[in-house]
Amino acid sequence: SLYAGKMNTSMIIAVHSAKDDIDNHAALVCANYTGSGYGDWYLPSIAELALMYNNIGQGATGDLDNIGGFADAYYWSSTEVSANVAWVFSFFFGGAVNGSKFNGLRVRAVRAF
């Protein structure tokens, strides 16, 4: 849901830390990002990615059409389906699909919603 990405990111990192699994997963990449001097970035939820698509991505209209600079690609969300599957959002067709966590896809770190 909206506003769930920050908590999801914290939980994903906690689970990986508890397993002593510190690989460079999408949630960790976003949490470690320090763009523009800020350190409070996180991996957005699937609902947050949909909102970005519709408001600043390819789904936006007029002057806002893709001002976010999104590629026509799949982006990871922090919304989990199962132990091996999470939701990903397509910025070329504007919908959510299930993706294997073993796939390498793009991430978009966000700071707040």
N, CA, C and O of each residue as an XYZ file, in Angstrom:
452
protein
N       0.833     -1.190      0.000
C       0.000      0.000      0.000
C       0.874      1.249      0.000
O       2.091      1.168      0.163
N       0.250      2.384     -0.182
C       0.991      3.636     -0.079
C       1.578      3.761      1.321
O       0.970      3.327      2.299
N       2.726      4.336      1.406
C       3.435      4.581      2.664
C       4.004      3.312      3.298
O       4.480      3.366      4.432
N       3.970      2.183      2.608
C       4.480      0.932      3.164
C       5.936      0.674      2.802
O       6.586     -0.158      3.435
N       6.455      1.363      1.809
C       7.797      1.082      1.313
C       8.888      1.223      2.349
O       9.795      0.393      2.412
N       8.815      2.259      3.160
C       9.858      2.489      4.168
C       9.904      1.339      5.178
O      10.979      0.830      5.497
N       8.739      0.935      5.676
C       8.686     -0.181      6.633
C       9.093     -1.489      5.962
O       9.822     -2.287      6.553
N       8.626     -1.718      4.726
C       9.002     -2.929      3.995
C      10.517     -3.020      3.850
O      11.105     -4.082      4.054
N      11.145     -1.894      3.493
C      12.600     -1.866      3.314
C      13.299     -2.246      4.610
O      14.239     -3.040      4.591
N      12.857     -1.695      5.731
C      13.448     -2.024      7.033
C      13.303     -3.502      7.357
O      14.234     -4.127      7.865
N      12.123     -4.065      7.062
C      11.899     -5.486      7.349
C      12.754     -6.381      6.456
O      13.292     -7.386      6.922
N      12.883     -6.026      5.182
C      13.707     -6.822      4.255
C      15.152     -6.839      4.739
O      15.789     -7.892      4.768
N      15.660     -5.690      5.113
C      17.043     -5.605      5.594
C      17.217     -6.397      6.884
O      18.226     -7.082      7.051
N      16.250     -6.316      7.802
C      16.321     -7.058      9.062
C      16.354     -8.561      8.821
O      17.127     -9.275      9.460
N      15.524     -9.047      7.905
C      15.499    -10.485      7.600
C      16.834    -10.934      7.023
O      17.371    -11.967      7.424
N      17.374    -10.154      6.074
C      18.662    -10.516      5.490
C      19.774    -10.462      6.530
O      20.672    -11.304      6.512
N      19.732     -9.498      7.425
C      20.752     -9.390      8.476
C      20.672    -10.569      9.435
O      21.700    -11.110      9.843
N      19.455    -10.969      9.798
C      19.272    -12.098     10.706
C      19.808    -13.394     10.111
O      20.279    -14.271     10.835
N      19.732    -13.507      8.787
C      20.245    -14.690      8.090
C      21.729    -14.561      7.783
O      22.317    -15.452      7.169
N      22.344    -13.446      8.211
C      23.738    -13.135      7.898
C      23.965    -13.121      6.392
O      25.009    -13.538      5.891
N      22.949    -12.626      5.689
C      22.961    -12.522      4.227
C      23.017    -11.043      3.873
O      21.991    -10.364      3.864
N      24.194    -10.552      3.588
C      24.358     -9.121      3.350
C      24.628     -8.821      1.879
O      25.294     -7.836      1.559
N      24.122     -9.655      0.991
C      24.282     -9.404     -0.436
C      23.677     -8.057     -0.805
O      22.922     -7.470     -0.031
N      24.009     -7.584     -1.972
C      23.570     -6.281     -2.452
C      22.161     -6.375     -3.044
O      21.991     -6.238     -4.255
N      21.156     -6.604     -2.206
C      19.772     -6.711     -2.674
C      19.149     -5.328     -2.827
O      19.691     -4.344     -2.323
N      18.024     -5.250     -3.513
C      17.401     -3.973     -3.882
C      17.111     -3.087     -2.674
O      17.354     -1.882     -2.730
N      16.601     -3.652     -1.589
C      16.276     -2.844     -0.413
C      17.544     -2.232      0.188
O      17.542     -1.072      0.599
N      18.603     -2.999      0.236
C      19.860     -2.508      0.793
C      20.475     -1.428     -0.086
O      21.014     -0.444      0.421
N      20.397     -1.606     -1.396
C      20.907     -0.594     -2.324
C      20.212      0.741     -2.059
O      20.867      1.780     -1.975
N      18.885      0.710     -1.928
C      18.137      1.951     -1.686
C      18.454      2.536     -0.312
O      18.651      3.744     -0.185
N      18.505      1.695      0.709
C      18.771      2.191      2.069
C      20.170      2.783      2.196
O      20.381      3.692      2.999
N      21.118      2.289      1.426
C      22.493      2.786      1.488
C      22.750      3.976      0.569
O      23.828      4.569      0.612
N      21.777      4.327     -0.254
C      21.926      5.434     -1.192
C      22.006      6.759     -0.424
O      21.278      6.963      0.547
N      22.885      7.647     -0.859
C      23.047      8.938     -0.185
C      22.947     10.095     -1.177
O      23.632     11.105     -1.017
N      22.115      9.959     -2.184
C      21.952     10.995     -3.194
C      21.502     12.328     -2.622
O      20.689     12.373     -1.698
N      22.025     13.397     -3.164
C      21.717     14.769     -2.742
C      22.011     15.015     -1.266
O      21.456     15.931     -0.660
N      22.891     14.188     -0.688
C      23.286     14.371      0.706
C      22.311     13.813      1.728
O      22.482     14.046      2.925
N      21.287     13.079      1.287
C      20.304     12.507      2.201
C      20.559     11.017      2.389
O      21.032     10.340      1.476
N      20.244     10.513      3.573
C      20.446      9.101      3.862
C      19.176      8.381      4.255
O      19.241      7.321      4.878
N      18.013      8.931      3.908
C      16.742      8.330      4.318
C      15.969      7.740      3.142
O      14.739      7.790      3.114
N      16.681      7.187      2.184
C      16.067      6.596      0.988
C      15.569      5.189      1.296
O      16.082      4.523      2.195
N      14.563      4.741      0.539
C      14.059      3.382      0.699
C      13.506      2.858     -0.626
O      13.324      3.614     -1.580
N      13.245      1.559     -0.666
C      12.677      0.891     -1.839
C      11.156      1.037     -1.784
O      10.541      0.581     -0.820
N      10.532      1.658     -2.787
C       9.087      1.918     -2.725
C       8.251      0.643     -2.812
O       8.682     -0.375     -3.354
N       7.045      0.735     -2.261
C       6.076     -0.361     -2.388
C       5.533     -0.382     -3.811
O       5.788      0.538     -4.588
N       4.796     -1.413     -4.151
C       4.220     -1.511     -5.490
C       3.203     -0.380     -5.712
O       3.104      0.151     -6.818
N       2.457     -0.016     -4.682
C       1.484      1.084     -4.815
C       2.195      2.415     -5.034
O       1.707      3.259     -5.786
N       3.330      2.609     -4.393
C       4.099      3.839     -4.578
C       4.682      3.912     -5.986
O       4.713      4.985     -6.589
N       5.143      2.784     -6.513
C       5.635      2.759     -7.892
C       4.509      3.069     -8.884
O       4.723      3.792     -9.857
N       3.325      2.531     -8.644
C       2.175      2.824     -9.520
C       1.856      4.317     -9.495
O       1.554      4.910    -10.531
N       1.923      4.912     -8.324
C       1.668      6.341     -8.207
C       2.719      7.146     -8.977
O       2.389      8.138     -9.626
N       3.970      6.723     -8.905
C       5.024      7.411     -9.665
C       4.783      7.277    -11.165
O       4.928      8.246    -11.910
N       4.417      6.085    -11.604
C       4.140      5.865    -13.029
C       3.048      6.817    -13.517
O       3.178      7.434    -14.575
N       1.978      6.928    -12.740
C       0.823      7.728    -13.147
C       1.031      9.237    -13.016
O       0.355     10.017    -13.688
N       1.961      9.651    -12.156
C       2.111     11.081    -11.895
C       3.390     11.702    -12.440
O       3.385     12.875    -12.812
N       4.486     10.947    -12.498
C       5.740     11.507    -13.025
C       6.436     10.565    -14.001
O       7.536     10.851    -14.474
N       5.791      9.444    -14.296
C       6.371      8.469    -15.222
C       5.674      8.506    -16.567
O       5.074      9.513    -16.942
N       5.757      7.400    -17.287
C       5.193      7.321    -18.626
C       3.673      7.442    -18.642
O       3.094      7.734    -19.688
N       3.019      7.224    -17.512
C       1.568      7.345    -17.448
C       1.090      8.772    -17.226
O      -0.101      9.054    -17.351
N       2.011      9.672    -16.896
C       1.654     11.071    -16.674
C       1.374     11.754    -18.009
O       1.763     11.251    -19.063
N       0.704     12.887    -17.960
C       0.379     13.606    -19.193
C       0.931     15.021    -19.159
O       1.302     15.536    -18.104
N       0.978     15.630    -20.312
C       1.403     17.022    -20.425
C       2.838     17.237    -20.005
O       3.719     16.448    -20.348
N       3.078     18.307    -19.261
C       4.425     18.672    -18.840
C       5.040     17.667    -17.871
O       6.257     17.647    -17.689
N       4.215     16.841    -17.253
C       4.719     15.881    -16.279
C       5.096     14.537    -16.905
O       5.599     13.656    -16.207
N       4.863     14.367    -18.194
C       5.151     13.101    -18.863
C       6.610     12.701    -18.661
O       7.515     13.297    -19.244
N       6.820     11.705    -17.844
C       8.108     11.089    -17.525
C       9.167     12.084    -17.048
O      10.335     11.971    -17.420
N       8.767     13.053    -16.230
C       9.780     13.939    -15.654
C      10.667     13.193    -14.662
O      11.727     13.689    -14.281
N      10.234     11.999    -14.240
C      11.045     11.177    -13.350
C      12.189     10.482    -14.062
O      13.048      9.884    -13.414
N      12.213     10.551    -15.398
C      13.289      9.943    -16.161
C      13.332      8.427    -16.066
O      14.412      7.835    -16.077
N      12.180      7.799    -15.975
C      12.112      6.345    -15.868
C      12.418      5.686    -17.207
O      12.000      6.171    -18.259
N      13.144      4.586    -17.159
C      13.390      3.779    -18.353
C      12.164      2.918    -18.623
O      11.387      2.638    -17.710
N      11.988      2.500    -19.864
C      10.940      1.535    -20.199
C      11.410      0.167    -19.722
O      11.907     -0.638    -20.510
N      11.252     -0.088    -18.437
C      11.814     -1.294    -17.819
C      10.997     -1.671    -16.591
O      10.085     -0.948    -16.190
N      11.336     -2.812    -16.003
C      10.735     -3.259    -14.751
C      11.542     -2.698    -13.589
O      12.770     -2.635    -13.644
N      10.833     -2.290    -12.532
C      11.451     -1.769    -11.315
C      10.992     -2.610    -10.124
O       9.811     -2.934     -9.996
N      11.945     -2.960     -9.253
C      11.615     -3.708     -8.043
C      10.775     -2.868     -7.098
O      10.948     -1.653     -7.003
N       9.873     -3.526     -6.409
C       9.154     -2.903     -5.308
C       9.574     -3.623     -4.014
O      10.242     -4.657     -4.049
N       9.174     -3.059     -2.900
C       9.448     -3.692     -1.606
C       8.299     -4.603     -1.183
O       8.319     -5.147     -0.079
N       7.308     -4.774     -2.041
C       6.132     -5.579     -1.714
C       6.373     -7.031     -2.092
O       6.534     -7.365     -3.266
N       6.394     -7.880     -1.086
C       6.713     -9.290     -1.266
C       5.457    -10.108     -1.591
O       4.365     -9.832     -1.095
N       5.652    -11.117     -2.436
C       4.594    -12.082     -2.729
C       4.835    -13.361     -1.933
O       3.917    -13.906     -1.320
N       6.078    -13.830     -1.950
C       6.479    -15.029     -1.215
C       7.980    -14.938     -0.939
O       8.608    -13.914     -1.210
N       8.544    -16.009     -0.403
C       9.968    -16.009     -0.071
C      10.856    -15.754     -1.291
O      11.937    -15.181     -1.154
N      10.421    -16.165     -2.461
C      11.242    -16.034     -3.665
C      10.678    -15.094     -4.724
O      11.264    -14.947     -5.797
N       9.543    -14.457     -4.433
C       8.865    -13.623     -5.434
C       8.442    -12.292     -4.802
O       7.973    -12.247     -3.665
N       8.619    -11.212     -5.568
C       8.153     -9.883     -5.146
C       7.449     -9.219     -6.320
O       7.601     -9.645     -7.465
N       6.684     -8.182     -6.035
C       6.026     -7.434     -7.094
C       7.030     -6.523     -7.779
O       7.874     -5.908     -7.127
N       6.931     -6.444     -9.092
C       7.714     -5.490     -9.876
C       6.735     -4.665    -10.699
O       5.641     -5.124    -11.029
N       7.142     -3.440    -11.026
C       6.261     -2.569    -11.801
C       6.893     -2.285    -13.146
O       8.067     -1.925    -13.230
N       6.107     -2.448    -14.197
C       6.566     -2.200    -15.552
C       6.316     -0.750    -15.932
O       5.178     -0.281    -15.918
N       7.384     -0.047    -16.270
C       7.238      1.325    -16.728
C       7.121      1.400    -18.249
O       7.184      2.491    -18.815
N       6.948      0.239    -18.931
C       6.642      0.307    -20.356
C       5.198     -0.070    -20.634
O       4.665      0.340    -21.665
N       4.537     -0.831    -19.769
C       3.113     -1.078    -20.005
C       2.244     -0.641    -18.831
O       1.018     -0.733    -18.904
N       2.858     -0.171    -17.759
C       2.106      0.418    -16.664
C       1.353     -0.537    -15.783
O       0.229     -0.237    -15.379
N       1.924     -1.670    -15.471
C       1.255     -2.624    -14.610
C       2.219     -3.374    -13.724
O       3.430     -3.372    -13.949
N       1.664     -4.019    -12.709
C       2.454     -4.803    -11.759
C       2.413     -6.276    -12.134
O       1.378     -6.798    -12.548
N       3.548     -6.932    -11.985
C       3.656     -8.376    -12.214
C       4.551     -8.969    -11.137
O       5.312     -8.260    -10.480
N       4.446    -10.284    -10.967
C       5.322    -10.988    -10.038
C       6.688    -11.193    -10.665
O       6.787    -11.482    -11.857
N       7.738    -11.048     -9.877
C       9.089    -11.264    -10.381
C       9.913    -12.097     -9.421
O       9.839    -11.911     -8.207
N      10.690    -13.007     -9.958
C      11.590    -13.806     -9.138
C      12.641    -12.904     -8.512
O      13.230    -12.066     -9.194
N      12.877    -13.072     -7.229
C      13.861    -12.257     -6.529
C      15.286    -12.512     -7.020
O      16.215    -11.800     -6.638
N      15.454    -13.507     -7.849
C      16.781    -13.832     -8.373
C      17.077    -13.091     -9.675
O      18.180    -13.203    -10.211
N      16.104    -12.336    -10.188
C      16.304    -11.550    -11.404
C      16.956    -10.214    -11.069
O      16.697     -9.628    -10.018
N      17.796     -9.746    -11.969
C      18.382     -8.427    -11.823
C      17.522     -7.403    -12.530
O      17.433     -7.415    -13.758
N      16.880     -6.506    -11.774
C      16.015     -5.471    -12.335
C      16.438     -4.111    -11.787
O      17.289     -4.025    -10.902
N      15.846     -3.071    -12.311
C      16.151     -1.715    -11.864
C      15.517     -1.428    -10.501
O      14.545     -2.071    -10.105
N      16.085     -0.455     -9.798
C      15.496      0.045     -8.561
C      15.390      1.564     -8.658
O      16.179      2.204     -9.353
N      14.427      2.128     -7.969
C      14.267      3.574     -7.859
C      14.104      3.889     -6.385
O      13.051      3.629     -5.803
N      15.129      4.440     -5.784
C      15.057      4.828     -4.374
C      14.184      6.062     -4.236
O      14.217      6.950     -5.088
N      13.402      6.118     -3.162
C      12.565      7.277     -2.856
C      12.819      7.690     -1.410
O      13.336      6.915     -0.605
N      12.444      8.923     -1.104
C      12.637      9.434      0.258
C      11.347      9.533      1.045
O      11.352      9.285      2.251
N      10.257      9.883      0.413
C       9.010     10.082      1.166
C       7.812     10.058      0.230
O       7.941     10.303     -0.969
N       6.667      9.765      0.780
C       5.391      9.836      0.064
C       4.400     10.530      0.947
O       3.246     10.708      0.558
